[in-house]
Amino acid sequence: MPSPAAARGHEVRQRLLAAAAELIPELGWSAVSTRILADRAGVTPSVVHYHFTSLQLVLQEAALAAMAGVVAEMDAAIDSADSPGALLDSALATAQPFTGSDPMTLLFVEAYLAGTRDATFGERIAQLLADSRTRFARRLADHGAPDPDGTAAVVFAALDGMALHRGLGIGPGSATAGAAMRRLIGDERKGRSR
């Protein structure tokens, strides 16, 4: 059993990560300061640096944890899919809440941009997404879909693109995108409307 001090330390770390995950989409990555983060988490700025070696590390860990949650949700959804079309439906359903202006989409966008400026962080994001894409491709292959690796890459890129375009008001609806993606996987049936 952890000591009371260790439990408090863990709780403070979690508050800092939760606050960072809120602030990244609210303010933008570069506008989050140690003081703002500390205020949101209800701690003093020195506590931030007691628990993390840098502000960037807090932001990175918070973003990766949030992104891993979305990836885990998609992975769980595709595990029960029994056809290529059902795999696509699961992926589209997982992506449906991402309007382009919602906090999670904005967190992903901010993290992607930060990943282009910090190669190590970018590699961690890429690995998280590549692992999920590989699982999706494996499930496509299990169901006999053509070119599962290439198809998974295009589906994942399309899901990201849909969220970005929705934020600009030009994104296709899930039904339109689903019909186009079904052609990629060789499943031309009419998709469920979303």
N, C-alpha and C positions, 0 to 999 in steps of 0.2 A: 504494500500500500504506500503510495507516495506521501511524503511529508506535507503538512499544511502549506509550507512555503513553496514547495514544488507545485502543488495544486494551484496556488495563487498565481505563480509564474506562468503556468500553462494557460490559465484563464486570461491573464493579461495578454499573452501572445495571441490567443484566439480573438480577443477584442481588437487588437491591432490589425490582424489580418482581415477581420470582418469590416472594420472601418476603412481599410485600404480598398477592399473590394467595392465598397459603396462610393468612395471618393474618386476612383479612377474614371468611371463613366460620368460622374457628376461634373468634375472639374477638368478632366483630361490628365494624362500621365504627368506631364511636366509641371502642372499647376499644383500638384499635391506636395505640400511641404511637411517637414517634420512637425512643425507647430500645428498645422491644420490637422494632421493625422492624430497627433496627441490629443488635441481638443476633442475630436470626434470619438476617440476611444476612452476619453475621460481619464487621461494620465498626463504626467508632465513630459516634456520633450526628452528629458534625459532617460526616461524609461524606454522610449523607442530604441535608443542606441544601446541600452543595457541588454535588450532582447534580440536585437538584430544589428549586424555590423554596419549596415547602411540603410538609408531610406529606399534605395533602389531594390535592395534585397527584400524588404517588406512588400513593396509593390509587386515584384516578380513572384514571390511565394503566394501572395493573395490572388494574383491573376491566374497562376497555374492551378491553384486549388479550385477556383471557380470553373476554369475551363475543363479540368478533370471531371468535375461533377457533371457537366453537360455531356462529355464524352462517355462517361459511365452510364448516363441515362440512355444515350443512343445505343451503346453496346448491349444493355439489358433489353432494349426494345427489339433489336434485330435478332437476339438469341432465340426468340420464340417464333420468328417468321418462318413460314413453311414454303415459300416460293420467292422467286426474284421480285415479283410484284409486291408481295407482302414486305420484303426487305425495304423496298423503295417507300412503301406506305409508312413503315416504321420510321425511316429516316426523315421523311417529310413531316410526319407528326411531331417528331422531336424538334424539328426546325421551325414549326409553325409559330411558336411564341416570339420568334426573333423578327421584329418589325423593322429593324434598322435604326430605330430610335430608342429601343428599350435598353435598360442598363446592361444586360448581358451582351447584346450585340456591340454596344459601345465599348464594353470591357475587352471583348475579343479584338476589335479594331485597334484600340489603344495598345493592347499587348502585341499585336502583330507589328505595329509601327515601332514599338520599343524593341522588339526582337530584331528589327532591321538595323538598329543602332548598337545592339549588344549581341555579338555573335553567339556567345554561350547561352544566353537567354533564348535567342532565336532557335538554337539547336534543341533546347528543351521543349519549346512549343512544337517544333517540327516533329520531334520524336513522339510526343503525345498524340498528335494528329495522325502521323504515319502508322502508329500501332493500331489506332481505331480503323483507319482506312484498310489496313491489312486484314483485320478481322472481318470487315464488311466484304472485302474481296474474297476471302475464304468462304464466307457464307454464300456469295454469288456462285463461286465454283461448286460448292456442295449441291447447288440447285441447277447446275448445268448452264449458267448464263455465259454468253460469249465474252471473251477477253475480260475476265473478272478484274484483273489489276488495272487495266486501262479504264474500264467502266467505273470502278470504285473511285479512281482519281477524278474522273469527270463529274461524277455525282457529288463528291465532297466539294469540289471547286464550285459547282453549280449552287449548292446549298449556301456556301459563303457569299457567292455573288448575288443570290436572291436577297439575302439579308441586307447587303450593301445597297442594292438597287431599291429595295423597299424604303430604306431611309431617305432616298432621294425622290421617292414617289413614283418611280418608274418600274418597280419590280413586278414580275409576273405573279399571279396568284398560284397557290399550290396545285390547283387542278391543271392549269395550263402547263406549269413546269413539270408536274407529274406525268402528263401525257407525253411530253417531249422526252423525258428521262426513261419512260417505259420503252420507247423505241430503242434506246441505247441498250437496254437489258433484254430486248427481245420479248417483251410482255406488252402486247398492244391492247390489253383489256382496258375498259374504261375505269379510271381510278375513282376512289371514293371522293366525294366533294368535301372540301374543308372550309 
